[in-house]
Amino acid sequence: MLNRRHIRVKVLQSLYAYYQSKNDDLASGEKELLYGLEKIYDMYLYQLLLLGMLSEEEEKIIEENLSKKLPTHDDLNPKRRFAQNACMKMLASDEQLQKAARNRKVSWQNEKALLRKLMMHIRDQEYYVEYINADSDDYAADTKFVVKVLNNGVIPFEQLHSFYEENSIYWLVDWELVNKMVVKTLKSSKDSDGSLNLLDLYKDPSDREFARELFKRTIINHAEFDEIISAKTKNWDAERIALMDMIIMEMALAEILKFPEIPVKVSLNEYIELSKMYSTPKSKIFVNGVLDKLVEDFVKQKIISANTGSFYISPSE
């Protein structure tokens, strides 16, 4: 689910929070990083569960309309295509999803009012009307519609944003990533066995350790890296260098000097990309220039090999 770029982003965010808080407790900072990564998976489960519960909520609305004292013609002749959506029903009953949710205490049981509001919002949309009136009822069409519900109904729904924001400071930052993973999961589910292919949090078991080590080694070597960077930015007032730029460059040095298995060019490209995403408009040029000079020096000093990766040498751990 999380690739190395996502992990670098989470480490960057955690380092920024760590330095902004003036925290000097490395263990608590590391714990907070890993907790934030785990919360991404909780949100992933929440979104999958939500989509399954929407079909159940639709069925409840249909039954309530049938029980009205003065039901309309439409109330008495409901179109159940949404309630019977095969993809949603699979989500609602999938044992693996339900077990994962129970284990992580992920549930919508206390948010029935929010579910009803979301379902009523969806029922007002043109794509809902088109879907329930269409004839096709194959699994592929149902899955395609669930993706549409996610993109056009769930994701823009402000009250859902409020729920996530109130329950975790981490979630809205990871909103886009999680929903991409939900779409990937939906599209990989098969009608043949009616099961859901849940993603793991990490693509590789070693990725969790990579996150922890990158965070830790950036902090432990902060003074050393600060000195290395300062030597290449003598014409810059230290206070004029954005904190985010400094963290990005120190993370880059941590990766280049402490992770011999990662090619230097890969690390450079990743951190230049991070500077484009999370710092000032001019940061890409600045960060790129400083890191290029440092790598050039490291290669000349035979500290690293620019082609294959980096050798582990440093006075610090």
Protein Blocks (a to p, Z undefined) as FASTA:
>chain_A
ZZfklmmmmmmmmmmmmmmnopabfklmmmmmmmmmmmmmmmmmmmmmmmmmmmmmmmmm
mmmmmmpmbdcfklmmccfklmmomklmmmmmmmklmmmmmmnopafklmmmmmmmmmmm
mmmpmklmmmmmpmblcfklmmmmmmmmmmmmmmmmmklmmmmmmmocklmmmmmmmmmm
mmmmmmmpcfklopacdddfblbfklmmmmmmmmmmmmmmmmmmmmmmmmmmmmpcfklp
cfklmmmmmmmmmmmmmmmkbcfklmmmmmmmmmmmmmcfklmmmmmmmmmmmmmmmmmn
omacfklmccdddfbZZ
